[in-house]
Amino acid sequence: MLIKKDSDFDRIHIWHPYSSIKQPLPCYQVVKAEGCKLKLNNGKMLIDGMSSWLAAIHGYNNPRINLAIKKQIKKMSHIMFGGITHPSAILLCRKLVDITPLPLECIFLCDSGSVSVEVSIKMALQYWLGRNENRKKFLALQYSYHGDTFAAMSVCDPNNSMHKLWKGYLTKHYFAKAPKCGFYERWMIKDFNNFYYLIKTHHKKLAAVIVEPIVQGAGGMRIYNPRYLKLVREYCNLYGVLLIIDEIATGFGRTGKFFAFEYADIEPDILCIGKALTGGTMTLAATITTREIANTISNSSANCFMHGPTFMGNPIACAAAIENLNILQDNYWINQVKNIEKQFFKYLLPLKNLQQVADIRILGAIGVIETYKAINIATMQKFFVEQGVWIRPFGKLIYLVPPYIIKQNELKKLIESVILAIEYPLNFI
Ligand SMILES: Cc1ncc(COP(=O)(O)O)c(C=O)c1O
């Protein structure tokens, strides 16, 4: 059968994230993306409120990153990383050592965020193998989200996440009650009781604790109190458990700090980064750990770290990441994120008074609107496109994570569209 229209072919043959081939939600065809604007195939321009899921922090088609990619392609687009290294991987890793806390100095380059979490889990397990200790369990948080591959899914909240389906298939781990105290709320120690109980009871079995720092993303866009994270670090130290911090969504300035763990004034033992690492241009992530952990991994019977994907350290992705870090080192992001936050406080926070709105959460360049009713995603998505904006809600959440370069009037338009969307009853189930 010859399917003539691209949109029909896409609908019938192609899976999109969390989509059904049988009854897919509509997809919009983007033919160009530039700065903060997406151009659809019908010529309509949309202001982007998503940064392609927190990746495109400098907007699209950034000339500096594009140039870096072009220069790299002229030299080589890919070369195997086994037995071979190359200047872009070395320079990128030098930069990663520089921008992360001092003890983090051994880097594993990965293909995606989920793989970076897989690698962090493997690192923790192999570390304990290297110490001849039988530690196979992880402690994560309720509402956590760490990716879609199997080990990553096993540390996602088994009840409240999109991975509920896989509950009977995944390795069972421990989940502490999620922090309730919001970022700006008065800290209450009872928030930490359940975590304390679990780490105290099970620490001898625990390979690591894994957390999203300050912002729990896909599990509910929850923004929690830094005191919780600080205590997580303290109790990992007290009970000798490794701490994996998953900065895949929060890293590179999104929360107002370069890394969100800085709010708690702590350092991880293993750090996962991804998404914005290449400014949203290429898929690349990294897992970074300490010399002591890296050395201990090599003490295990395997003698080496047991992972090595085909496209590890892809030179084009490394070149894009280097230029992304160069742009961030110019430090414009600090004011850009501050200005976005200011505008969120001015125009988004008052939405709290709307009867449809359960909560507003703001931190850095993240603005979250939680509604009482579940959102009709297809209807609201269409509504947003008609308004000329790209915002992708889920569950009861509409969230704005625009590129840092967004202009004031563009952000205002995003917020105004959210207000209109909330007031339109058919947008809710
Ligand atoms: C905190 C966190 N960890 C891991 C991942 C998985 O990253 P990826 O989608 O690149 O596999 C995500 C993706 O949204 C994330 O938000």
Ligand as a Chemical Component Dictionary entry (heavy atoms), coordinates in Angstrom:
data_LIG
# 
_chem_comp.id                   LIG 
_chem_comp.type                 NON-POLYMER 
_chem_comp.pdbx_formal_charge   0 
_chem_comp.three_letter_code    LIG 
# 
loop_
_chem_comp_atom.comp_id 
_chem_comp_atom.atom_id 
_chem_comp_atom.alt_atom_id 
_chem_comp_atom.type_symbol 
_chem_comp_atom.charge 
_chem_comp_atom.model_Cartn_x 
_chem_comp_atom.model_Cartn_y 
_chem_comp_atom.model_Cartn_z 
_chem_comp_atom.pdbx_ordinal 
LIG C1 C1 C 0 15.880 12.977 35.726 1  
LIG C2 C2 C 0 15.946 12.189 34.455 2  
LIG N1 N1 N 0 16.755 11.121 34.385 3  
LIG C3 C3 C 0 16.871 10.389 33.263 4  
LIG C4 C4 C 0 16.152 10.719 32.138 5  
LIG C5 C5 C 0 16.277 9.874  30.894 6  
LIG O1 O1 O 0 16.960 10.569 29.906 7  
LIG P1 P1 P 0 16.786 10.164 28.372 8  
LIG O2 O2 O 0 15.373 10.506 27.994 9  
LIG O3 O3 O 0 17.812 10.993 27.656 10 
LIG O4 O4 O 0 17.051 8.705  28.262 11 
LIG C6 C6 C 0 15.296 11.821 32.161 12 
LIG C7 C7 C 0 14.487 12.173 30.988 13 
LIG O5 O5 O 0 13.538 12.905 31.028 14 
LIG C8 C8 C 0 15.186 12.579 33.351 15 
LIG O6 O6 O 0 14.382 13.640 33.440 16 
# 
loop_
_chem_comp_bond.comp_id 
_chem_comp_bond.atom_id_1 
_chem_comp_bond.atom_id_2 
_chem_comp_bond.value_order 
_chem_comp_bond.pdbx_ordinal 
LIG C1 C2 SING 1  
LIG C2 N1 SING 2  
LIG C2 C8 DOUB 3  
LIG N1 C3 DOUB 4  
LIG C3 C4 SING 5  
LIG C4 C5 SING 6  
LIG C4 C6 DOUB 7  
LIG C5 O1 SING 8  
LIG O1 P1 SING 9  
LIG P1 O2 DOUB 10 
LIG P1 O3 SING 11 
LIG P1 O4 SING 12 
LIG C6 C7 SING 13 
LIG C6 C8 SING 14 
LIG C7 O5 DOUB 15 
LIG C8 O6 SING 16 
# 
